[in-house]
Amino acid sequence: MGDRIQLIVGVARVRGGTPGPGNLLEGTSHLHLGGPRGKRIYSPPLGPWLVSRTCGRCLIEFPGIDGRLLAWCNRDKFFVCGRCVKECRKLHGTNRKSMGFPAIISALMILLLLACFAPSSVALTYEYTRLNLWRATAVTPIGSALVGQTIKIFGTIVSESSYAYPVALSGHEAIGRGCTWIWDAGARFAASDGTGTVFVTVARYWEIADGPHPNPARTCNIPESQYYVGDPVVIWGNLENDSSGATVLQASVVSPNAAHPVPNLLGWAIVTPFLVLCVGLSLRTAVLARQRLALHRKSLEGKASLPLPTFPDTRDPGLPWQKTYAGSALLDRARYAGLFAAFPWALPAVYLWLVRPHSQNEYYIMALFATLSAFLAVSVLFTALTSRVKPSAMAVTQAGIHFWYERAADRYELDAVIPWSDVQDVRMGVVGKIPALILALSSGGTKSFPGLGAEVRDAILAGWRENAVHPSPEGIQ
C-alpha cells in the first residue's frame, strides 16, 4: 500500500529524522510538484463535525462537507475520494463489500425515512398531551366557575340547538373521495349540572367524541352520531364572555362520559415501529462512523496531507463552453440549497394561516402537509449532496468532451475531459423517463446525461460524427 501511495503522491520525507515540533512532514504531489509544506494529520483528538478529512490514498485534504462525502474503503480501512474510488475498485472489485457509503449519506437516508413519520408523531403526541390534560382536570361546578378559567363540567344538555327537537348537537357528511363526518361548529346549546346553567359553543372544538345516538339520515358507512336534549355530557373548555357580553363555555372537548375520547392507538401502532427503526439506525450509523474515523486516523498516522488543488479556478476561455443544465450550479451553493429546502415548508404555513386549524382532524391534515414538506426538504438536501456530478458547462473540441464543475473538489475528483479515443459510441437513450445522451466508453462503462440542454447535446453528436471522419490527433489526452 505504501508503494501505491508513493506512486500517486510522491514521497513524504522527514527533515532531520524523527518528526517533531521542529521537523514537520513535507509532501509533494503529482499535482503540486515542489508543493507546499505538509502537515501532521489526525494527531489531535476528535474534532468538530465539519473539520477537514484527508483521502487515505492520495492524501489530498478535503475541507468541510466535501470531506464528509468521501467513500469508505472496507479493505484498506480508510476514506477515499471520488478519484481514488476507481483505484479501490480495480484493486478490490466492485462488489458491495468493497466500498461503504459515507455516513452523511446514510444519515440523510434515515432522515428521509424519519420525514415520512415524524410530523404524524407530533400530531399524535399533541393529541396524547391534550387528552391527559383533559382527564387530569377536575370537575368544576358551573355555579362556582369564573370567567377566564379552563374548566371541566359534568352535566346534562337542557336545550336544543338549531336542529329539530330533540337534537342538540349533530353534524353533516362531507362526501368527496370518501366520507367524513364533520361536527357543526355553529351549534349552541345549554348544559346544567344542578348548580347552574351555561351556554356551550363548539366553534373552536378540538375533539367531539361519538354521541349516544346514531345519525338516522346516515348514507356513508362511517360512525355518525348525535347528542340529544337530556343526554349526560362532559365538557372541557374555556369560560368566557361572547360579543354580546353573555357568559359562554367555549368547548374544546365534548364527550358523553369521562372515558372518551381515547388516544389514536392505530396511529401509534403504525408510527412507533418506524420511529424506533430510525433511532436504531441512527445509533448504528453514529457508532459505525466513529469506528471508521478511528481506523482512518490510525491508517494515516505519520503521513502528511496535501491541500486540495484549486486550479484551474476558471474555465479555459479558449474552449467553446455551453451550459448543460439550467440552474445546475445552484444546489452547489449552500445558501441556495438551504433556500430550496426551506421553500416546501410554505405549504403547511399557508394551511395554518388560511385554515387556522382547531380540531384534531385538522391537525392531522396539517401533519400530512408537513410530511410532504419534510420529504421534499430532505430530498433537496439529498440531491444537493449526492448529485454534484452534473457539470455546469461542457465544451466539444476535436480532442474530446470537456467538463467544468463549479466546486474545486468536483474538478479534482471527476474527469475534466473524455478524449474521443475513449468513446466507443454516442447515442440517445432514456434514464427513467427522461431522454438522455449516453456515452459508451472503451473501458466498458457508460456515462449518461439525462435532460441535457439541446445545444450541447447536438454539439456532442455532431462532434462524434465528425470524429468518425477526422479522428483526434495522436497524443491529445
Stockholm file with secondary structure:
# STOCKHOLM 1.0

chainA/1-477         MGDRIQLIVGVARVRGGTPGPGNLLEGTSHLHLGGPRGKRIYSPPLGPWLVSRTCGRCLIEFPGIDGRLLAWCNRDKFFVCGRCVKECRKLHGTNRKSMGFPAIISALMILLLLACFAPSSVALTYEYTRLNLWRATAVTPIGSALVGQTIKIFGTIVSESSYAYPVALSGHEAIGRGCTWIWDAGARFAASDGTGTVFVTVARYWEIADGPHPNPARTCNIPESQYYVGDPVVIWGNLENDSSGATVLQASVVSPNAAHPVPNLLGWAIVTPFLVLCVGLSLRTAVLARQRLALHRKSLEGKASLPLPTFPDTRDPGLPWQKTYAGSALLDRARYAGLFAAFPWALPAVYLWLVRPHSQNEYYIMALFATLSAFLAVSVLFTALTSRVKPSAMAVTQAGIHFWYERAADRYELDAVIPWSDVQDVRMGVVGKIPALILALSSGGTKSFPGLGAEVRDAILAGWRENAVHPSPEGIQ
#=GR chainA/1-477 SS CHHHHHHHHCCCEETTSSCBTTBCEECCCSSSTTCCCCEECSCSCCCCTTCCEECTTTCEEECHHHHHTCEEETTTTEEECHHHHHHHHHHHCSSTTTEECCHHHHHHHHHHHHHTTHHHHHHHHHHHHHHHHHHHSCBCCGGGCCTTCEEEEEEEECSCCSSSTTEEECEEEEESSSEEEEECTTCEEEEECSSCEEEEECTTCSEECCCSEECTTCCSSSCCEEEETTCEEEEEEEEEECTTSCEEEEEEEEESSTTCSCCCHHHHHHHHHHHHHHHHHHHHHHHHHHHHHHHHHHHTTTCEEEECCCCSCSCCTTSCEEECSTTTTGGGSHHHHHHHHHGGGHHHHHHHHHHCCCSHHHHHHHHHHHHHHHHHHHHHHHHHHHCTTSCSEEEECSSEEEEECSSHHHHHHSCSEEEGGGEEEEEEEEETTEEEEEEEETTSCEEEEETCCHHHHHHHHHHHHHHHHSCCCTTCC
#=GC SS_cons         CHHHHHHHHCCCEETTSSCBTTBCEECCCSSSTTCCCCEECSCSCCCCTTCCEECTTTCEEECHHHHHTCEEETTTTEEECHHHHHHHHHHHCSSTTTEECCHHHHHHHHHHHHHTTHHHHHHHHHHHHHHHHHHHSCBCCGGGCCTTCEEEEEEEECSCCSSSTTEEECEEEEESSSEEEEECTTCEEEEECSSCEEEEECTTCSEECCCSEECTTCCSSSCCEEEETTCEEEEEEEEEECTTSCEEEEEEEEESSTTCSCCCHHHHHHHHHHHHHHHHHHHHHHHHHHHHHHHHHHHTTTCEEEECCCCSCSCCTTSCEEECSTTTTGGGSHHHHHHHHHGGGHHHHHHHHHHCCCSHHHHHHHHHHHHHHHHHHHHHHHHHHHCTTSCSEEEECSSEEEEECSSHHHHHHSCSEEEGGGEEEEEEEEETTEEEEEEEETTSCEEEEETCCHHHHHHHHHHHHHHHHSCCCTTCC
//
